[in-house]
Amino acid sequence: MIQKTVGSSIKSSTSCLSSLLLVRRNSHSRIRGYESNGQVVEKKKQHDGLFLQKSKGQHLLTNTRILDAIVRSSDVRPTDTVLEIGPGTGNLTMKLLEAAHHVVAVELDKRMVEILRTRVSDHGFQHKLTIIQKDVLKTDFPEFDLVVANIPYNISSPLVAKLVYGSNTFRTATLLLQKEFSRRLLANPGDSDFNRLAVNVKLLADVKFVMDVSKREFVPPPKVDSSVVMITPKEVKPDVNVREWLAFTRTCFGKKNKTLGSMFRQKKKVVELLSLSKVGITTNASDVVEEEEGEDRVLCLDTDASMFKERVIGVLKSNGFEDKRPSKLSHGELLRLLSLFNQAGIFFHSLSMDLHDY
């Protein structure tokens, strides 16, 4: 959850700060608050104060310039319902309430919820805010138009998966994420850091960079910088079984820099695909042994498994994929390869597979 800084230093004038919840940089990361009379008071006792928990991603951002930039980039309309994830004590929430028709805020920490309710009520916005005090990953979202989320680093991947592959339709999601995670999300085919996360998200959405945010803007400061990205769902989505696609990319990007031919010759992968592909053959890992022949390992499979491996490699060879690497393939090429595999009776997913498995 993220709050704003007022430039590089905190001004002492309460008239400049009356709309913000400020943070004092000290070893305990105690939050300063405002009494109803506007006087700044410091919560000195642990049971009275709000201690931030780094393990839960509680780094507060309090920079008004960044706050305004996030709201502007989100293109909030007066008729919009905005889903905010991790509102914290409400600096971004207040800006969103001013711009949107309604805000749905998902916050698990009851201490934050209490502060947020009081602050919103003091400004007369309580009728425009709905607070859901639950774990965001276990919550069914109501309808919304936009997402504006300051995501704890430790849930970035499953939360992005939930948004992109979930049942809710929305216009855009503007997310503040760990910079390294954002870089992975923005990677394209051929980039050295192109990865399964990017290929899965970009199957259904476009991702663009908005801005960087220094770790110095947070209290307590995290160890790394952050970035803001915008995710826009594609209007036209490919006709593909989602579970099959996610399992396929998990296989291909497990060792993304190996050639597909090398990858699909591995004994464990052949046995796994054989068990998933409904060919009426029961084969266990115990059916597979290996022996040395020069520098290469030769898989000694039973007859049926050997034939299945030939089928897999045949698909790769006959369509020009054997010597290609997953990290260099476009979405179109990956979709074509998956379709070719399926047509040959080769499948990748089980019915029990988690849709949020990235």
N, C-alpha and C positions, 0 to 999 in steps of 0.2 A: 504494500500500500504506500501511496506516495503523496507527499506534501510539497509545497513550494518554498523555495528560499527567496528572500527579498534581496536580490543581488548577491554580492560576495560577503556582505556584513549585515548584521541585524540592527536596524535603526531603533533608537530608544523611544521615539515618539509614538505614543499609543494611538494618536490620530491617524498615523500612516499604517498602523497595523491592526486596526479594529476589525478588519474583515478576515484576518488570517490567524491561524493557530500557529504560534511560533515554537521553535525548538531550541532548547539550550544545548550547546555542544559541551557535554561533560562526560565523565567516565561512566555515569549511570544512564545517560541518554534520557533524563527526565524531561517530560514535556511541560512547557509553560502553557497556561490557559488564561482565559479571561473571565473575571467575575462579571455579574450582570451590570455593575456600575462602570465597566470598562477598564478597571485597574488591572495591571499585569500582576499576577501572583505566581510564585514558584512553588510547585508541589515538592516539599522537602522530604516528606516521609514516604517510605516505600509503599505503604498501604494506601497512601493518598495519591501517590503519583502514578504515572503510566510508564512502565519500564518496557522498552522496546526489545523484542526478541529476534535476534539475527537469525536464529534457526528457523523462524517462521517467515523470513523475508521482510521483516518490519524495518525498512529503511525509509524514512520520511523525506520527501522532496518538497521544498518550500519556496521555489523560485517563481515569482509571478510571471516573469517573461516566458519561462518554459511552460507554465500552466496555460497562459494565453495562447501560446503557439500550438499546444496540443488541441485545445478547443477549436482554434481556427482550422487546423489541418483536418479535424474530424468533420467539418462542414455540417455542424448541427443546425437543424431547421426548427422553427418554432412549433412545428407539429410533431416532432420526433419524440419517441420514447427511447431513452438511452439506457443501456445496460452498463453499469459501472462495476467492475470487479476489484475488490480491495480498496474501498474508499478511504479507509483509515479514519482520520478525524475530520475529513471533509473539505479540504481546500479545493480540490478539483471538483468535488460534488457541488459546491456553491456556485462555481462558474457554469457547470452544466445545468443547474437548476435555473439560472438566469437565461440560458440560451434555449433550453428544450421545453417541451410540453410536460414531460414527466421523466423521472430518473428511477430506475430500479437498481438498488445497490446491494451487492452480495458481500457480506462481511461476517466472518466466523467469530472474531474476537469480541466478546460482549463488552469489554471496556471501551473499545473503539465505537461500538454501536451506541453506547450511552452518550458519549461525547458528541457523536454525529447527530443523534436525535435532538439533543439540547441546542446545539449550534444551529441546526436547520430551523427549529422552532423559534429561536430567538430572532431569526431573520424573516419569519413568516412564510417559509416555504414548505411547511410540513405537509400540506395538501398535495404537493408535487413530488413527494418522495415515498417510495416503498422500499423498506429494508428487509432483506432476506438473511436471517442469521443462521447460515448453514455452510457446510463445506461445499465450495463451488463445484468440485468435481463430482459430488453426489446429488446435485440439485438439478431439477428440471426447470429450465428457464421459461418464464412467461414470454409472450410476444414482445419483440423490440425491433427498432429500426437500425440502431447503431450500437457498437460496443466501444467503450473507452475504458481500457484496463491497464492498471499498474500491477503487473503480475509478479508475484514472488518467484524468484529464480527457480525454486525447487519444484514448481508445478507448471513451468512454461510449456513443455512438450505435450503433456496430456491435456492441458487447457486449450492449446491451439488445435489439437486434434478434435476436441469436443466441439469447438466452434466451427471448424471447417467441415467435419464429417457428421455433425449433429443434425437434428431435424429442424432447427430454427432457421428461418430465412432472414437475412439482414443485408443492409446496403454496404457497410464497411465496418472493419474492426481496427481501431487505432490502439496499438499496444506498445507499452514501454517495457522493454526486455533487456536482459543481459546482452551486452554488445556482441560477445562471441556467438550467442544463440541467434541474434539477429543476422549476423554475417552468414551463418549456416543456412538460415531461412531464405536469404537473398541470393544464394549461390545458384548458378545456372549450369546446364550441361557443358562439359569441357573445362569448367573451373576446377582447380585443384581441390577445393573443399566442397564440391558438389556431393550431395549426400541423400540419404533416404528421407530425412525430414523434408528437405526442399522438394524432392520429386513427388512426395505424397501430398504436400500442401498445394503445390503448383498444378497438380492435376485438376483441382477444383477451384483454385483461386489465383489471383495475381497478387504479388507482394511488391511494395515499393518502399524505399528508404525515405524517412521524413527528416530526422535530425539525430545528432548525438547528444548525450547528456553526461557530463563529467561526474565521476564518483564523488567529487568534492561538493556536489550540490545536495548530497544526502546526509541525514543524521539518523543513526550513526552511519558513517561512510562505509559502503561495501568495499570489497577488495578490487572490484573491476568497474569499468565504465558501462553505461547503458546506451541504448539506441531506441528511437521511436520508429516503428514501421506501420504501414497501413496494409491490411489484407482486404481485398475486394473479391467476393465470390464471382465466379464466371457465370454469365447468363446462360451459356450453352455448355453443358457438362457431358463428358464422354459416356458412351453406353458401355459400362463395364461393371462387373460384380465387384463391389467394394472390398469384400473380404478376400476375394481372389487376388485383387490388385495389391492389397497390403501384404499378403503372404508372399506374393511374387517379388515385390520390391525388397522384402526382408531377406529373401534368398539371394537376390542379385546384388544387393548392397552390403551383404555381410562381409564380403571381401571385394569391394567395388573396383579395385585396380587389377584384379585377376581377369583373365579373359573368360568369356562365358564357356568356352570349350573346356578350359581347365577346371572351372568351377563345377560344371555339371558332370564331370567324370569322377568326382569324389564319391567314394563308396557310401558314406552316410547319406549324402544328398540323393543318390539313386534309390536307396532303400526307402528313404522318407517319401519321395515322390511316388514310388511304386505303391506304398501303402495308402497314399491319398488318392491316387488315380484308380478309379473303379474298374479294375481289370480282372477281378475275381481271383487274385493270387494272394496268398498269405506269406509274407516274407518278413523275417525278423533280422535284427542286426547280427544274430548268431549265425545266420546263413552266409555271412560274408567273412572271408578271410583274405589276407593279403600276403603277397610274396615279393621279394626284390628281384628286379631284372634290370641290371645296369643302374642308372640313376633314377629310374622311374619305378613307382609302385604300380603293380598290375592288379586290378581287382579280379578276384576269382569268385564269381557269383554263380548261383545255380542257373540253369538254362533260361528260365523265364525272366529272371532279373537281368541277365545279360542281354536278352532280346529287348527288354525295356530300355536299358541304357543305350542301345543302338538306336532306338526310336528317338530318344531325347537328343542325342548327338546328330542324328539325321536331320531333325528339324533345324538345328543350328547351322549345319553344313549347307544344306540345300537352299537356305535363305540368306546366306552371307553373314551370319552372326557369330560363327565359331571363334573368330579371332578378335572380336570386338569386346570392349570393356564397358560395364554398366555406366560408369561415371561419364562416358563420352556420348551416351545415347540420349536422343531427344524423347519427349513424351510420346510423340507419334511412333517412333521406333520401338519403344518399350511396349506400347499398347499393341502394336502389330505382332511383336514376338509373343506376347501373352496369348493373343488370339490364335496364333499358329500352334502354340503348345496345346491349348484347349481343344482345337480341332483334331489334334493328334491323340487326344485322350489323356493328356498330361495336365494334372491339376496341382494346386499349391496350398489350398487352405482346408482346414477342418471346420466343422460346424461350430465348434466350441471356441473358435478364435475370437479374441477381444478386438472390437472395432477401433479401440483407442491404442492398439499396439503399434507404436511407431518404431 
